[in-house]
Amino acid sequence: MVYRTARVRLRVTKAQARRCYGLLRSGGDVWAALLEVNAARFRARARPIANYQEWCREIAGVRVGELSVPAMRSVVRRYCEAFFETARRKKRGECARYPRRKRALFPIRWYSGTFALEGNRVRLSTARGTSPLWVRLGRPLPYPIESVRSVTLLVDAGRLCLDVSALVPIEDHGLDPSRIAGVDVGIIHPYALAAGDEALLVSGRQLRAEERLHLADTKARAAHLSPKQPKRGQRGSRRWRKLRARQRQAEARHRRRIRQAHHEAAASVIDWALAREIGTLVLGDLAGIATRSVGRHQNWRLHAWRRTHLTAALTDKAEVAGIAVVVIDERATSSTCPQCQRRVPPVRGRRFSCPHCGHLGHRDLVAARNIAGRAGGTTSSPVLVTHRRAGAPPVRRDRRRHLMDARRSCPAPGRPPPWESLAVAPDDSEDQPTQPHSAAKVARRSTSRFPRRRPSRPGTSPSQPACR
C-alpha cells in the first residue's frame, strides 16, 4: 500500500469561499503565533517548544476563528515536522533554517474521522457552535471514498483547491524483475527507454513549444502593461492586485499544462513497460547536473528543466504498478558507444555516430542502452522504436513558424492553402472563381516573395494563373 495525493478544484459559492479563506487566514494566525512564542523564548534564553504534545497542551482551550481543534493541531504538526527536519539537517552539516517566515494563508489539513465525503461533496469540520461547512468538488475523486485518509484545503494561484490523499494498493501484474529497461530523462525527449531489441521515445517538442510561447507571452504582456503598472508607492492598490492576480493565473495555467503533460508521458512509459512485462526500470541519477556552469543558454535550459518532477512522476507510477526503480550514475552514457564501449567525441544533435565501429543510433536511445547495461541488462540495436508525444499542442502557434509555413507546401493547421476557398460556392456557378480576394492576395504575396515554380493542379493550365 502506498499513499497518493490528487489536487481537485473546489466549486464554492461566495459565502463558502469567504469561510474557506477565513479558515486559511486563521491557520496563518496559528503559524505566526507559534513563531512568535518560540522567538520570545529564544530572546529570553529559554528552551524552545518543539514537541507536538507540549504544543497541544499550550493551545488547549484557545479558539482561532472557525478552526476546529484537529485543524489547529494540523498546523502544529507541520511546525514540529519542519522544526525537527531542520535539526536533522543541521546535525548532518547542511545549511538549514528553523521556521521563521509568516504566511497569510496557511494550508489546513483534516485527517480521517474529521471530514465526511458524500459523492462530490465534502464536509470540513469547524469550531464548535458554527454551522457545518460543505464544499463541492470540481471533478470526481480518482480514488475510492473508503481509501481517502486526509484532505488539505489550500489556494493554488487564486483558486481554492483540495488535496485528497488516499491509500492505494500496489498492483500485481506478475512482472519479471530480471527484465530491465534503461530510462534516459532528457530535455527534448522527456523519456527514452531501451529494453532488449525494443525502444520507446517520448517526444517533448510540444512541451518546449509551450515553454517558448509562455516566455514570449510573458514578455509581451510585460511590455503591454508597463505603462499601466502602478508606481512603487501605489503597490497594494486595486490595480496592483489585479495585475498580480493575472500574472499568477498565467503562471499557474502554464505550470498545470506542463505537469499534466509530464504525468501523461510517465503513464505512457508505464503502459509500455507493463505490455513487455518489464519489472525493473533503471534511471540515470540527475543530482548535481546543474551545479557547474556550461554557458548562459544551457544554464537556463537546465534550470528551467523540471527534471525532479519528471523523475518523481515516473517513480510514483512505477511504485503503484509494482515496478522496481533503480537509480545509477549516468555520467558519459550519451558519449559511449553501446556496441564497442568506447568513448566518442561530444555528440551534437540527436544522431549518434561512433567513429570506431560505425554504430549509428539515436543519442537518447544510446544513453538508455548504456544505463540498462550498467545495471546488468542486455540490449541490442532497437528493431522496433515506439514514438509517443508528451503534452497537447499549444493553443496558438509560434510566430517564428509563420514564414516557414509560407515556404512549405503544407499549410499551418487551421489555415487553408492559397488555392482553396473559405466560402461555399453555389452549385450553378461552377465557372466562377472560388477563391476570395484575401486568399488571392496571399497567393500573390507568397509567389512574389518566393518565385519558385509551383506544380500545376488539376483543371488549370501551367501558363495560366490558378487563382485569377
Rosetta blueprint (number, residue, H / E / L):
1 M L
2 V E
3 Y E
4 R E
5 T E
6 A E
7 R E
8 V E
9 R E
10 L E
11 R E
12 V L
13 T L
14 K H
15 A H
16 Q H
17 A H
18 R H
19 R H
20 C H
21 Y H
22 G H
23 L H
24 L H
25 R H
26 S H
27 G H
28 G H
29 D H
30 V H
31 W H
32 A H
33 A H
34 L H
35 L H
36 E H
37 V H
38 N H
39 A H
40 A H
41 R H
42 F H
43 R H
44 A L
45 R L
46 A L
47 R L
48 P L
49 I L
50 A L
51 N L
52 Y H
53 Q H
54 E H
55 W H
56 C H
57 R H
58 E H
59 I L
60 A L
61 G L
62 V L
63 R L
64 V L
65 G L
66 E L
67 L L
68 S L
69 V H
70 P H
71 A H
72 M H
73 R H
74 S H
75 V H
76 V H
77 R H
78 R H
79 Y H
80 C H
81 E H
82 A H
83 F H
84 F H
85 E H
86 T H
87 A H
88 R H
89 R H
90 K H
91 K H
92 R L
93 G L
94 E L
95 C L
96 A L
97 R L
98 Y L
99 P L
100 R L
101 R L
102 K L
103 R L
104 A L
105 L L
106 F L
107 P L
108 I E
109 R E
110 W E
111 Y E
112 S L
113 G L
114 T L
115 F E
116 A E
117 L E
118 E E
119 G L
120 N L
121 R E
122 V E
123 R E
124 L E
125 S L
126 T L
127 A L
128 R L
129 G L
130 T L
131 S L
132 P L
133 L E
134 W E
135 V E
136 R E
137 L E
138 G L
139 R L
140 P L
141 L L
142 P L
143 Y L
144 P L
145 I H
146 E H
147 S H
148 V E
149 R E
150 S E
151 V E
152 T E
153 L E
154 L E
155 V E
156 D E
157 A L
158 G L
159 R E
160 L E
161 C E
162 L E
163 D E
164 V E
165 S E
166 A E
167 L E
168 V E
169 P L
170 I L
171 E L
172 D L
173 H L
174 G L
175 L L
176 D E
177 P E
178 S E
179 R E
180 I E
181 A E
182 G E
183 V E
184 D E
185 V E
186 G L
187 I L
188 I L
189 H L
190 P L
191 Y E
192 A E
193 L E
194 A E
195 A E
196 G E
197 D E
198 E E
199 A E
200 L E
201 L E
202 V E
203 S E
204 G L
205 R H
206 Q H
207 L H
208 R H
209 A H
210 E H
211 E H
212 R H
213 L H
214 H H
215 L H
216 A H
217 D H
218 T H
219 K H
220 A H
221 R H
222 A H
223 A H
224 H H
225 L H
226 S L
227 P L
228 K L
229 Q L
230 P L
231 K L
232 R H
233 G H
234 Q H
235 R L
236 G L
237 S L
238 R H
239 R H
240 W H
241 R H
242 K H
243 L H
244 R H
245 A H
246 R H
247 Q H
248 R H
249 Q H
250 A H
251 E H
252 A H
253 R H
254 H H
255 R H
256 R H
257 R H
258 I H
259 R H
260 Q H
261 A H
262 H H
263 H H
264 E H
265 A H
266 A H
267 A H
268 S H
269 V H
270 I H
271 D H
272 W H
273 A H
274 L H
275 A H
276 R L
277 E L
278 I E
279 G E
280 T E
281 L E
282 V E
283 L E
284 G E
285 D E
286 L L
287 A L
288 G L
289 I L
290 A L
291 T L
292 R L
293 S L
294 V L
295 G L
296 R H
297 H H
298 Q H
299 N H
300 W H
301 R H
302 L H
303 H H
304 A H
305 W L
306 R L
307 R H
308 T H
309 H H
310 L H
311 T H
312 A H
313 A H
314 L H
315 T H
316 D H
317 K H
318 A H
319 E H
320 V H
321 A H
322 G L
323 I L
324 A E
325 V E
326 V E
327 V E
328 I E
329 D E
330 E L
331 R L
332 A L
333 T L
334 S L
335 S L
336 T E
337 C L
338 P L
339 Q L
340 C L
341 Q L
342 R L
343 R E
344 V L
345 P L
346 P L
347 V L
348 R L
349 G L
350 R L
351 R E
352 F E
353 S E
354 C L
355 P L
356 H L
357 C L
358 G L
359 H L
360 L E
361 G E
362 H E
363 R H
364 D H
365 L H
366 V H
367 A H
368 A H
369 R H
370 N H
371 I H
372 A H
373 G H
374 R H
375 A L
376 G L
377 G L
378 T L
379 T E
380 S E
381 S E
382 P E
383 V E
384 L E
385 V E
386 T E
387 H E
388 R E
389 R E
390 A L
391 G L
392 A L
393 P L
394 P L
395 V L
396 R L
397 R L
398 D L
399 R H
400 R H
401 R H
402 H H
403 L H
404 M H
405 D H
406 A H
407 R H
408 R L
409 S L
410 C L
411 P L
412 A L
413 P L
414 G L
415 R L
416 P L
417 P L
418 P L
419 W L
420 E L
421 S L
422 L L
423 A L
424 V L
425 A L
426 P L
427 D L
428 D L
429 S L
430 E L
431 D L
432 Q L
433 P L
434 T L
435 Q L
436 P L
437 H H
438 S H
439 A H
440 A H
441 K H
442 V H
443 A H
444 R H
445 R H
446 S H
447 T H
448 S H
449 R H
450 F L
451 P L
452 R L
453 R L
454 R L
455 P L
456 S L
457 R L
458 P L
459 G L
460 T L
461 S L
462 P L
463 S L
464 Q L
465 P L
466 A L
467 C L
468 R L
